[in-house]
Amino acid sequence: MIALSSHLQHVESEKQKLRAQVRRLCQENTWLRDELANTQQRMQQSEQQCAALEEQKKHLEFMDKMRKYELETTQVTQLLQLAVFCTEPESQRVHLMRMINVFYRASAQQC
């Protein structure tokens, strides 16, 4: 009888230990789920920020190309005006036209 009572106490003790372990595991599981949700949210925000930065970079690259194109166009226009309104001898006008050709070829190769 004493052995049975001792065994039942031991079983009850084990049951309480297991219940406590289950509670701890449930709490840990809840904590892990919260951490996962927070991490997923931060990842989504980072991906959105990355996409926005990539779009901004593309826009800035486009604006830089447009600025270079406008600068080149202005330079070519100025050279053409010099060539057209040049009162210098024919040899200097030919030299200006050659400069325009070289400039035009160089800018066409960059594109």
MOPAC internal coordinates of N, CA, C and O (Angstrom, degrees):
PM7 1SCF
backbone

  N    0.0000 0     0.00 0     0.00 0    0    0    0
  C    1.4328 1     0.00 0     0.00 0    1    0    0
  C    1.5330 1   110.62 1     0.00 0    2    1    0
  O    1.2310 1   121.31 1   138.18 1    3    2    1
  N    1.3484 1   115.09 1   -41.82 1    3    2    1
  C    1.4594 1   119.81 1   178.96 1    5    3    2
  C    1.5255 1   109.49 1   -65.45 1    6    5    3
  O    1.2310 1   120.52 1   141.27 1    7    6    5
  N    1.3227 1   116.62 1   -38.73 1    7    6    5
  C    1.4641 1   121.06 1   179.39 1    9    7    6
  C    1.5178 1   109.99 1   -64.95 1   10    9    7
  O    1.2310 1   120.15 1   140.41 1   11   10    9
  N    1.3388 1   117.31 1   -39.59 1   11   10    9
  C    1.4661 1   120.93 1   179.43 1   13   11   10
  C    1.5301 1   110.12 1   -66.28 1   14   13   11
  O    1.2310 1   120.68 1   136.72 1   15   14   13
  N    1.3209 1   116.30 1   -43.28 1   15   14   13
  C    1.4617 1   120.86 1   178.51 1   17   15   14
  C    1.5214 1   110.64 1   -62.30 1   18   17   15
  O    1.2310 1   120.47 1   136.51 1   19   18   17
  N    1.3029 1   116.71 1   -43.49 1   19   18   17
  C    1.4662 1   121.89 1   178.06 1   21   19   18
  C    1.5214 1   110.44 1   -62.38 1   22   21   19
  O    1.2310 1   120.31 1   137.36 1   23   22   21
  N    1.3241 1   117.01 1   -42.64 1   23   22   21
  C    1.4612 1   121.42 1   179.71 1   25   23   22
  C    1.5346 1   110.97 1   -63.90 1   26   25   23
  O    1.2310 1   120.59 1   137.40 1   27   26   25
  N    1.3506 1   116.47 1   -42.60 1   27   26   25
  C    1.4690 1   120.23 1   179.44 1   29   27   26
  C    1.5336 1   111.23 1   -64.62 1   30   29   27
  O    1.2310 1   120.64 1   141.77 1   31   30   29
  N    1.3314 1   116.38 1   -38.23 1   31   30   29
  C    1.4577 1   119.68 1   177.42 1   33   31   30
  C    1.5401 1   110.46 1   -64.66 1   34   33   31
  O    1.2310 1   121.51 1   139.62 1   35   34   33
  N    1.3197 1   114.72 1   -40.38 1   35   34   33
  C    1.4626 1   120.27 1   178.87 1   37   35   34
  C    1.5347 1   109.91 1   -64.14 1   38   37   35
  O    1.2310 1   120.29 1   136.11 1   39   38   37
  N    1.3241 1   117.05 1   -43.89 1   39   38   37
  C    1.4701 1   121.34 1   179.22 1   41   39   38
  C    1.5282 1   109.97 1   -63.17 1   42   41   39
  O    1.2310 1   120.20 1   136.71 1   43   42   41
  N    1.3445 1   117.21 1   -43.29 1   43   42   41
  C    1.4690 1   121.51 1   179.12 1   45   43   42
  C    1.5338 1   110.47 1   -63.56 1   46   45   43
  O    1.2310 1   120.96 1   140.18 1   47   46   45
  N    1.3154 1   115.77 1   -39.82 1   47   46   45
  C    1.4669 1   120.53 1   177.82 1   49   47   46
  C    1.5386 1   110.91 1   -62.64 1   50   49   47
  O    1.2310 1   120.82 1   135.09 1   51   50   49
  N    1.2964 1   116.04 1   -44.91 1   51   50   49
  C    1.4737 1   120.95 1   178.43 1   53   51   50
  C    1.5344 1   110.53 1   -62.60 1   54   53   51
  O    1.2310 1   121.04 1   139.71 1   55   54   53
  N    1.3372 1   115.61 1   -40.29 1   55   54   53
  C    1.4571 1   120.74 1   179.66 1   57   55   54
  C    1.5344 1   110.23 1   -61.87 1   58   57   55
  O    1.2310 1   120.21 1   137.78 1   59   58   57
  N    1.3148 1   117.20 1   -42.22 1   59   58   57
  C    1.4658 1   121.03 1   179.18 1   61   59   58
  C    1.5333 1   111.44 1   -66.60 1   62   61   59
  O    1.2310 1   121.27 1   139.97 1   63   62   61
  N    1.3317 1   115.17 1   -40.03 1   63   62   61
  C    1.4653 1   118.92 1   176.67 1   65   63   62
  C    1.5231 1   110.83 1   -61.63 1   66   65   63
  O    1.2310 1   120.92 1   136.19 1   67   66   65
  N    1.3270 1   115.84 1   -43.81 1   67   66   65
  C    1.4644 1   119.94 1   179.88 1   69   67   66
  C    1.5333 1   111.43 1   -65.21 1   70   69   67
  O    1.2310 1   119.94 1   141.08 1   71   70   69
  N    1.3291 1   117.71 1   -38.92 1   71   70   69
  C    1.4696 1   120.83 1   177.31 1   73   71   70
  C    1.5288 1   110.79 1   -63.20 1   74   73   71
  O    1.2310 1   121.06 1   137.77 1   75   74   73
  N    1.3328 1   115.58 1   -42.23 1   75   74   73
  C    1.4646 1   119.74 1   178.15 1   77   75   74
  C    1.5400 1   110.18 1   -63.35 1   78   77   75
  O    1.2310 1   120.76 1   139.43 1   79   78   77
  N    1.3174 1   116.14 1   -40.57 1   79   78   77
  C    1.4638 1   120.33 1   178.34 1   81   79   78
  C    1.5323 1   110.43 1   -64.89 1   82   81   79
  O    1.2310 1   119.83 1   139.87 1   83   82   81
  N    1.3199 1   117.93 1   -40.13 1   83   82   81
  C    1.4592 1   122.11 1   178.02 1   85   83   82
  C    1.5280 1   109.60 1   -62.60 1   86   85   83
  O    1.2310 1   119.71 1   137.12 1   87   86   85
  N    1.3401 1   118.16 1   -42.88 1   87   86   85
  C    1.4691 1   121.47 1   178.30 1   89   87   86
  C    1.5300 1   110.78 1   -60.97 1   90   89   87
  O    1.2310 1   120.98 1   134.38 1   91   90   89
  N    1.3381 1   115.74 1   -45.62 1   91   90   89
  C    1.4685 1   119.55 1   178.48 1   93   91   90
  C    1.5233 1   111.17 1   -61.86 1   94   93   91
  O    1.2310 1   120.38 1   137.53 1   95   94   93
  N    1.3217 1   116.89 1   -42.47 1   95   94   93
  C    1.4699 1   120.48 1   178.97 1   97   95   94
  C    1.5320 1   111.44 1   -64.75 1   98   97   95
  O    1.2310 1   120.29 1   141.72 1   99   98   97
  N    1.3198 1   117.05 1   -38.28 1   99   98   97
  C    1.4697 1   120.52 1   176.91 1  101   99   98
  C    1.5254 1   110.68 1   -64.67 1  102  101   99
  O    1.2310 1   120.59 1   138.05 1  103  102  101
  N    1.3287 1   116.47 1   -41.95 1  103  102  101
  C    1.4647 1   120.23 1   178.31 1  105  103  102
  C    1.5324 1   110.35 1   -64.54 1  106  105  103
  O    1.2310 1   120.87 1   136.18 1  107  106  105
  N    1.3269 1   115.94 1   -43.82 1  107  106  105
  C    1.4619 1   119.92 1   178.88 1  109  107  106
  C    1.5307 1   110.79 1   -63.23 1  110  109  107
  O    1.2310 1   120.64 1   139.42 1  111  110  109
  N    1.3241 1   116.38 1   -40.58 1  111  110  109
  C    1.4620 1   121.88 1   179.01 1  113  111  110
  C    1.5383 1   110.01 1   -61.35 1  114  113  111
  O    1.2310 1   120.59 1   135.89 1  115  114  113
  N    1.3301 1   116.48 1   -44.11 1  115  114  113
  C    1.4702 1   121.11 1   178.42 1  117  115  114
  C    1.5268 1   110.18 1   -62.18 1  118  117  115
  O    1.2310 1   120.97 1   135.03 1  119  118  117
  N    1.3287 1   115.75 1   -44.97 1  119  118  117
  C    1.4589 1   120.29 1   178.93 1  121  119  118
  C    1.5308 1   111.13 1   -60.93 1  122  121  119
  O    1.2310 1   120.55 1   135.77 1  123  122  121
  N    1.3303 1   116.55 1   -44.23 1  123  122  121
  C    1.4639 1   120.47 1   179.26 1  125  123  122
  C    1.5319 1   111.72 1   -63.25 1  126  125  123
  O    1.2310 1   120.56 1   140.82 1  127  126  125
  N    1.3260 1   116.54 1   -39.18 1  127  126  125
  C    1.4779 1   119.94 1   177.55 1  129  127  126
  C    1.5311 1   110.64 1   -63.50 1  130  129  127
  O    1.2310 1   120.59 1   138.00 1  131  130  129
  N    1.3353 1   116.47 1   -42.00 1  131  130  129
  C    1.4668 1   120.41 1   177.80 1  133  131  130
  C    1.5331 1   110.96 1   -62.74 1  134  133  131
  O    1.2310 1   120.88 1   135.81 1  135  134  133
  N    1.3163 1   115.92 1   -44.19 1  135  134  133
  C    1.4647 1   120.25 1   178.49 1  137  135  134
  C    1.5309 1   111.09 1   -61.72 1  138  137  135
  O    1.2310 1   120.72 1   137.20 1  139  138  137
  N    1.3262 1   116.23 1   -42.80 1  139  138  137
  C    1.4616 1   120.68 1   178.44 1  141  139  138
  C    1.5266 1   110.76 1   -61.42 1  142  141  139
  O    1.2310 1   120.34 1   135.25 1  143  142  141
  N    1.3315 1   116.95 1   -44.75 1  143  142  141
  C    1.4715 1   120.96 1   179.99 1  145  143  142
  C    1.5293 1   110.54 1   -62.27 1  146  145  143
  O    1.2310 1   120.47 1   136.61 1  147  146  145
  N    1.3355 1   116.70 1   -43.39 1  147  146  145
  C    1.4717 1   120.45 1   178.33 1  149  147  146
  C    1.5187 1   111.68 1   -63.70 1  150  149  147
  O    1.2310 1   120.66 1   137.13 1  151  150  149
  N    1.3125 1   116.35 1   -42.87 1  151  150  149
  C    1.4608 1   120.63 1  -179.95 1  153  151  150
  C    1.5259 1   110.92 1   -65.58 1  154  153  151
  O    1.2310 1   120.16 1   138.93 1  155  154  153
  N    1.3234 1   117.30 1   -41.07 1  155  154  153
  C    1.4600 1   120.39 1   177.76 1  157  155  154
  C    1.5225 1   110.87 1   -63.81 1  158  157  155
  O    1.2310 1   120.26 1   140.80 1  159  158  157
  N    1.3187 1   117.11 1   -39.20 1  159  158  157
  C    1.4573 1   120.82 1   179.05 1  161  159  158
  C    1.5315 1   110.36 1   -65.21 1  162  161  159
  O    1.2310 1   120.27 1   135.82 1  163  162  161
  N    1.3264 1   117.10 1   -44.18 1  163  162  161
  C    1.4731 1   120.57 1   178.08 1  165  163  162
  C    1.5248 1   110.81 1   -63.16 1  166  165  163
  O    1.2310 1   120.59 1   140.49 1  167  166  165
  N    1.3316 1   116.47 1   -39.51 1  167  166  165
  C    1.4593 1   120.18 1   178.68 1  169  167  166
  C    1.5309 1   110.72 1   -63.34 1  170  169  167
  O    1.2310 1   120.22 1   137.10 1  171  170  169
  N    1.3261 1   117.19 1   -42.90 1  171  170  169
  C    1.4606 1   121.20 1   179.25 1  173  171  170
  C    1.5353 1   110.27 1   -63.05 1  174  173  171
  O    1.2310 1   120.28 1   137.99 1  175  174  173
  N    1.3195 1   117.06 1   -42.01 1  175  174  173
  C    1.4618 1   120.56 1   177.92 1  177  175  174
  C    1.5303 1   110.69 1   -63.53 1  178  177  175
  O    1.2310 1   120.58 1   139.20 1  179  178  177
  N    1.3292 1   116.50 1   -40.80 1  179  178  177
  C    1.4693 1   120.57 1   178.98 1  181  179  178
  C    1.5213 1   110.87 1   -64.86 1  182  181  179
  O    1.2310 1   120.18 1   138.75 1  183  182  181
  N    1.3276 1   117.25 1   -41.25 1  183  182  181
  C    1.4588 1   120.46 1   178.52 1  185  183  182
  C    1.5236 1   111.10 1   -64.11 1  186  185  183
  O    1.2310 1   120.39 1   140.09 1  187  186  185
  N    1.3480 1   116.86 1   -39.91 1  187  186  185
  C    1.4646 1   119.90 1   177.73 1  189  187  186
  C    1.5245 1   110.91 1   -65.57 1  190  189  187
  O    1.2310 1   120.51 1   138.94 1  191  190  189
  N    1.3130 1   116.63 1   -41.06 1  191  190  189
  C    1.4592 1   120.88 1   178.99 1  193  191  190
  C    1.5291 1   110.07 1   -65.31 1  194  193  191
  O    1.2310 1   120.54 1   139.38 1  195  194  193
  N    1.3134 1   116.56 1   -40.62 1  195  194  193
  C    1.4607 1   121.29 1   178.74 1  197  195  194
  C    1.5307 1   110.47 1   -62.60 1  198  197  195
  O    1.2310 1   120.30 1   135.70 1  199  198  197
  N    1.3219 1   117.04 1   -44.30 1  199  198  197
  C    1.4648 1   121.04 1   178.92 1  201  199  198
  C    1.5280 1   110.61 1   -62.79 1  202  201  199
  O    1.2310 1   120.48 1   138.69 1  203  202  201
  N    1.3206 1   116.69 1   -41.31 1  203  202  201
  C    1.4675 1   120.27 1   178.65 1  205  203  202
  C    1.5264 1   110.89 1   -64.40 1  206  205  203
  O    1.2310 1   120.41 1   139.28 1  207  206  205
  N    1.3203 1   116.82 1   -40.72 1  207  206  205
  C    1.4686 1   120.54 1   178.89 1  209  207  206
  C    1.5239 1   111.32 1   -66.61 1  210  209  207
  O    1.2310 1   120.10 1   142.54 1  211  210  209
  N    1.3231 1   117.41 1   -37.46 1  211  210  209
  C    1.4632 1   120.33 1   177.66 1  213  211  210
  C    1.5259 1   110.57 1   -64.27 1  214  213  211
  O    1.2310 1   120.29 1   138.42 1  215  214  213
  N    1.3255 1   117.06 1   -41.58 1  215  214  213
  C    1.4682 1   121.02 1   177.62 1  217  215  214
  C    1.5262 1   110.59 1   -64.59 1  218  217  215
  O    1.2310 1   120.76 1   138.87 1  219  218  217
  N    1.3156 1   116.16 1   -41.13 1  219  218  217
  C    1.4645 1   120.00 1   178.73 1  221  219  218
  C    1.5313 1   110.01 1   -64.03 1  222  221  219
  O    1.2310 1   120.36 1   139.58 1  223  222  221
  N    1.3152 1   116.92 1   -40.42 1  223  222  221
  C    1.4653 1   121.12 1   178.79 1  225  223  222
  C    1.5264 1   110.25 1   -62.56 1  226  225  223
  O    1.2310 1   120.26 1   134.84 1  227  226  225
  N    1.3384 1   117.11 1   -45.16 1  227  226  225
  C    1.4623 1   120.36 1   178.19 1  229  227  226
  C    1.5235 1   110.83 1   -59.62 1  230  229  227
  O    1.2310 1   120.71 1   137.33 1  231  230  229
  N    1.3293 1   116.24 1   -42.67 1  231  230  229
  C    1.4600 1   120.22 1   179.74 1  233  231  230
  C    1.5244 1   110.99 1   -62.83 1  234  233  231
  O    1.2310 1   120.58 1   135.53 1  235  234  233
  N    1.3468 1   116.50 1   -44.47 1  235  234  233
  C    1.4597 1   120.19 1  -179.92 1  237  235  234
  C    1.5325 1   111.47 1   -65.13 1  238  237  235
  O    1.2310 1   120.25 1   141.63 1  239  238  237
  N    1.3269 1   117.14 1   -38.37 1  239  238  237
  C    1.4650 1   120.26 1   176.82 1  241  239  238
  C    1.5251 1   110.62 1   -63.85 1  242  241  239
  O    1.2310 1   120.73 1   138.22 1  243  242  241
  N    1.3360 1   116.22 1   -41.78 1  243  242  241
  C    1.4571 1   120.60 1   177.67 1  245  243  242
  C    1.5300 1   110.79 1   -62.30 1  246  245  243
  O    1.2310 1   120.69 1   134.67 1  247  246  245
  N    1.3248 1   116.29 1   -45.33 1  247  246  245
  C    1.4631 1   120.29 1   179.80 1  249  247  246
  C    1.5268 1   111.01 1   -63.24 1  250  249  247
  O    1.2310 1   120.15 1   144.00 1  251  250  249
  N    1.3272 1   117.32 1   -36.00 1  251  250  249
  C    1.4632 1   121.26 1   177.56 1  253  251  250
  C    1.5302 1   110.21 1   -65.46 1  254  253  251
  O    1.2310 1   120.31 1   137.00 1  255  254  253
  N    1.3330 1   117.01 1   -43.00 1  255  254  253
  C    1.4695 1   119.99 1   177.67 1  257  255  254
  C    1.5209 1   110.89 1   -62.72 1  258  257  255
  O    1.2310 1   120.68 1   139.17 1  259  258  257
  N    1.3400 1   116.30 1   -40.83 1  259  258  257
  C    1.4615 1   119.74 1   179.12 1  261  259  258
  C    1.5295 1   110.63 1   -63.97 1  262  261  259
  O    1.2310 1   120.48 1   138.76 1  263  262  261
  N    1.3202 1   116.70 1   -41.24 1  263  262  261
  C    1.4678 1   120.61 1   179.13 1  265  263  262
  C    1.5207 1   110.40 1   -62.74 1  266  265  263
  O    1.2310 1   120.30 1   136.22 1  267  266  265
  N    1.3421 1   117.03 1   -43.78 1  267  266  265
  C    1.4620 1   120.59 1   178.69 1  269  267  266
  C    1.5287 1   110.79 1   -64.00 1  270  269  267
  O    1.2310 1   120.97 1   138.69 1  271  270  269
  N    1.3295 1   115.75 1   -41.31 1  271  270  269
  C    1.4634 1   119.85 1   179.35 1  273  271  270
  C    1.5310 1   110.65 1   -62.72 1  274  273  271
  O    1.2310 1   120.88 1   135.91 1  275  274  273
  N    1.3405 1   115.93 1   -44.09 1  275  274  273
  C    1.4655 1   119.59 1   178.77 1  277  275  274
  C    1.5212 1   111.13 1   -63.24 1  278  277  275
  O    1.2310 1   120.30 1   140.07 1  279  278  277
  N    1.3242 1   117.03 1   -39.93 1  279  278  277
  C    1.4566 1   121.27 1   178.47 1  281  279  278
  C    1.5262 1   110.33 1   -63.77 1  282  281  279
  O    1.2310 1   120.34 1   134.17 1  283  282  281
  N    1.3287 1   116.95 1   -45.83 1  283  282  281
  C    1.4602 1   120.81 1   178.96 1  285  283  282
  C    1.5214 1   111.00 1   -62.90 1  286  285  283
  O    1.2310 1   120.29 1   138.52 1  287  286  285
  N    1.3279 1   117.06 1   -41.48 1  287  286  285
  C    1.4575 1   121.34 1   179.10 1  289  287  286
  C    1.5233 1   110.43 1   -62.21 1  290  289  287
  O    1.2310 1   120.68 1   138.09 1  291  290  289
  N    1.3078 1   116.31 1   -41.91 1  291  290  289
  C    1.4637 1   120.61 1   178.68 1  293  291  290
  C    1.5172 1   110.42 1   -63.25 1  294  293  291
  O    1.2310 1   120.20 1   136.82 1  295  294  293
  N    1.3173 1   117.23 1   -43.18 1  295  294  293
  C    1.4613 1   120.64 1  -179.54 1  297  295  294
  C    1.5245 1   111.23 1   -65.06 1  298  297  295
  O    1.2310 1   120.34 1   137.32 1  299  298  297
  N    1.3289 1   116.95 1   -42.68 1  299  298  297
  C    1.4635 1   120.32 1   179.51 1  301  299  298
  C    1.5268 1   109.47 1   -64.82 1  302  301  299
  O    1.2310 1   120.37 1   138.19 1  303  302  301
  N    1.3215 1   116.90 1   -41.81 1  303  302  301
  C    1.4636 1   120.65 1   178.95 1  305  303  302
  C    1.5226 1   110.53 1   -60.60 1  306  305  303
  O    1.2310 1   120.31 1   136.69 1  307  306  305
  N    1.3151 1   117.02 1   -43.31 1  307  306  305
  C    1.4608 1   120.57 1   178.86 1  309  307  306
  C    1.5280 1   111.05 1   -63.64 1  310  309  307
  O    1.2310 1   120.34 1   137.84 1  311  310  309
  N    1.3221 1   116.96 1   -42.16 1  311  310  309
  C    1.4674 1   119.88 1   178.38 1  313  311  310
  C    1.5206 1   111.10 1   -64.24 1  314  313  311
  O    1.2310 1   120.31 1   138.71 1  315  314  313
  N    1.3249 1   117.01 1   -41.29 1  315  314  313
  C    1.4665 1   120.25 1   178.19 1  317  315  314
  C    1.5200 1   111.06 1   -63.60 1  318  317  315
  O    1.2310 1   120.67 1   138.87 1  319  318  317
  N    1.3166 1   116.32 1   -41.13 1  319  318  317
  C    1.4597 1   118.96 1   177.64 1  321  319  318
  C    1.5212 1   110.97 1   -62.33 1  322  321  319
  O    1.2310 1   120.67 1   139.68 1  323  322  321
  N    1.3168 1   116.32 1   -40.32 1  323  322  321
  C    1.4648 1   119.69 1   176.81 1  325  323  322
  C    1.5231 1   110.77 1   -61.72 1  326  325  323
  O    1.2310 1   120.85 1   136.91 1  327  326  325
  N    1.3272 1   115.98 1   -43.09 1  327  326  325
  C    1.4651 1   120.12 1  -177.91 1  329  327  326
  C    1.5250 1   110.94 1   -67.36 1  330  329  327
  O    1.2310 1   119.87 1   139.35 1  331  330  329
  N    1.3141 1   117.85 1   -40.65 1  331  330  329
  C    1.4587 1   121.56 1  -176.93 1  333  331  330
  C    1.5180 1   111.17 1   -71.76 1  334  333  331
  O    1.2310 1   120.30 1   136.09 1  335  334  333
  N    1.3096 1   117.02 1   -43.91 1  335  334  333
  C    1.4640 1   120.59 1  -175.02 1  337  335  334
  C    1.5250 1   112.79 1   -96.29 1  338  337  335
  O    1.2310 1   121.20 1  -166.78 1  339  338  337
  N    1.2825 1   115.31 1    13.22 1  339  338  337
  C    1.4608 1   119.92 1  -177.84 1  341  339  338
  C    1.5259 1   109.61 1   -71.07 1  342  341  339
  O    1.2310 1   121.25 1   -51.42 1  343  342  341
  N    1.3118 1   115.22 1   128.58 1  343  342  341
  C    1.4656 1   120.19 1   177.13 1  345  343  342
  C    1.5198 1   110.59 1  -101.44 1  346  345  343
  O    1.2310 1   121.79 1  -171.44 1  347  346  345
  N    1.3029 1   114.18 1     8.56 1  347  346  345
  C    1.4604 1   119.80 1  -179.17 1  349  347  346
  C    1.5334 1   109.59 1   -78.46 1  350  349  347
  O    1.2310 1   120.91 1    -8.91 1  351  350  349
  N    1.2981 1   115.86 1   171.09 1  351  350  349
  C    1.4689 1   119.60 1   179.20 1  353  351  350
  C    1.5303 1   111.64 1   -61.01 1  354  353  351
  O    1.2310 1   121.44 1   -18.42 1  355  354  353
  N    1.3047 1   114.86 1   161.58 1  355  354  353
  C    1.4736 1   122.72 1  -177.52 1  357  355  354
  C    1.5281 1   111.83 1   -55.09 1  358  357  355
  O    1.2310 1   119.29 1   143.18 1  359  358  357
  N    1.3052 1   118.95 1   -36.82 1  359  358  357
  C    1.4663 1   121.51 1  -177.44 1  361  359  358
  C    1.5339 1   111.37 1   -63.13 1  362  361  359
  O    1.2310 1   119.91 1   143.14 1  363  362  361
  N    1.3175 1   117.77 1   -36.86 1  363  362  361
  C    1.4611 1   120.24 1   178.97 1  365  363  362
  C    1.5311 1   110.61 1   -72.75 1  366  365  363
  O    1.2310 1   119.98 1   144.11 1  367  366  365
  N    1.3276 1   117.63 1   -35.89 1  367  366  365
  C    1.4615 1   120.48 1   175.84 1  369  367  366
  C    1.5222 1   110.33 1   -63.48 1  370  369  367
  O    1.2310 1   120.20 1   139.21 1  371  370  369
  N    1.3047 1   117.22 1   -40.79 1  371  370  369
  C    1.4686 1   121.56 1   177.70 1  373  371  370
  C    1.5203 1   109.70 1   -63.68 1  374  373  371
  O    1.2310 1   120.62 1   139.25 1  375  374  373
  N    1.3145 1   116.41 1   -40.75 1  375  374  373
  C    1.4644 1   120.53 1   177.80 1  377  375  374
  C    1.5406 1   110.40 1   -61.85 1  378  377  375
  O    1.2310 1   119.68 1   137.47 1  379  378  377
  N    1.3237 1   118.22 1   -42.53 1  379  378  377
  C    1.4625 1   121.45 1   177.60 1  381  379  378
  C    1.5274 1   110.80 1   -62.04 1  382  381  379
  O    1.2310 1   120.29 1   137.13 1  383  382  381
  N    1.3123 1   117.05 1   -42.87 1  383  382  381
  C    1.4650 1   120.41 1   179.91 1  385  383  382
  C    1.5314 1   110.31 1   -63.69 1  386  385  383
  O    1.2310 1   120.01 1   141.74 1  387  386  385
  N    1.3117 1   117.58 1   -38.26 1  387  386  385
  C    1.4713 1   120.79 1   176.40 1  389  387  386
  C    1.5278 1   110.63 1   -63.45 1  390  389  387
  O    1.2310 1   120.49 1   138.79 1  391  390  389
  N    1.3282 1   116.66 1   -41.21 1  391  390  389
  C    1.4685 1   120.36 1   177.73 1  393  391  390
  C    1.5258 1   110.14 1   -61.29 1  394  393  391
  O    1.2310 1   120.54 1   138.86 1  395  394  393
  N    1.3200 1   116.57 1   -41.14 1  395  394  393
  C    1.4661 1   120.50 1   178.87 1  397  395  394
  C    1.5208 1   110.09 1   -62.93 1  398  397  395
  O    1.2310 1   119.86 1   136.19 1  399  398  397
  N    1.3313 1   117.87 1   -43.81 1  399  398  397
  C    1.4676 1   121.42 1   178.49 1  401  399  398
  C    1.5240 1   111.32 1   -60.99 1  402  401  399
  O    1.2310 1   120.28 1   134.22 1  403  402  401
  N    1.3131 1   117.06 1   -45.78 1  403  402  401
  C    1.4680 1   120.99 1   179.86 1  405  403  402
  C    1.5201 1   109.66 1   -61.53 1  406  405  403
  O    1.2310 1   120.44 1   134.53 1  407  406  405
  N    1.3136 1   116.76 1   -45.47 1  407  406  405
  C    1.4642 1   120.89 1   179.76 1  409  407  406
  C    1.5206 1   110.44 1   -62.45 1  410  409  407
  O    1.2310 1   120.51 1   136.40 1  411  410  409
  N    1.3183 1   116.62 1   -43.60 1  411  410  409
  C    1.4662 1   120.76 1  -178.58 1  413  411  410
  C    1.5260 1   110.77 1   -63.92 1  414  413  411
  O    1.2310 1   120.22 1   136.00 1  415  414  413
  N    1.3243 1   117.18 1   -44.00 1  415  414  413
  C    1.4720 1   120.05 1   178.77 1  417  415  414
  C    1.5137 1   111.68 1   -63.28 1  418  417  415
  O    1.2310 1   120.57 1   138.31 1  419  418  417
  N    1.3344 1   116.51 1   -41.69 1  419  418  417
  C    1.4681 1   120.23 1   179.98 1  421  419  418
  C    1.5230 1   111.11 1   -62.95 1  422  421  419
  O    1.2310 1   120.57 1   137.52 1  423  422  421
  N    1.3343 1   116.51 1   -42.48 1  423  422  421
  C    1.4605 1   118.19 1  -179.60 1  425  423  422
  C    1.5118 1   111.39 1   -72.19 1  426  425  423
  O    1.2310 1   119.17 1   148.85 1  427  426  425
  N    1.3444 1   119.19 1   -31.15 1  427  426  425
  C    1.4628 1   121.84 1   177.56 1  429  427  426
  C    1.5236 1   111.09 1   -68.86 1  430  429  427
  O    1.2310 1   119.89 1   145.09 1  431  430  429
  N    1.3219 1   117.81 1   -34.91 1  431  430  429
  C    1.4683 1   121.15 1   178.76 1  433  431  430
  C    1.5207 1   111.34 1   -69.78 1  434  433  431
  O    1.2310 1   119.53 1   150.58 1  435  434  433
  N    1.3201 1   118.51 1   -29.42 1  435  434  433
  C    1.4638 1   120.95 1   179.28 1  437  435  434
  C    1.5125 1   111.61 1   -69.97 1  438  437  435
  O    1.2310 1   120.43 1   149.97 1  439  438  437
  N    1.3222 1   116.79 1   -30.03 1  439  438  437
  C    1.4614 1   120.42 1   179.41 1  441  439  438
  C    1.4911 1   108.55 1   -74.92 1  442  441  439
  O    1.2310 1   120.10 1   180.00 1  443  442  441

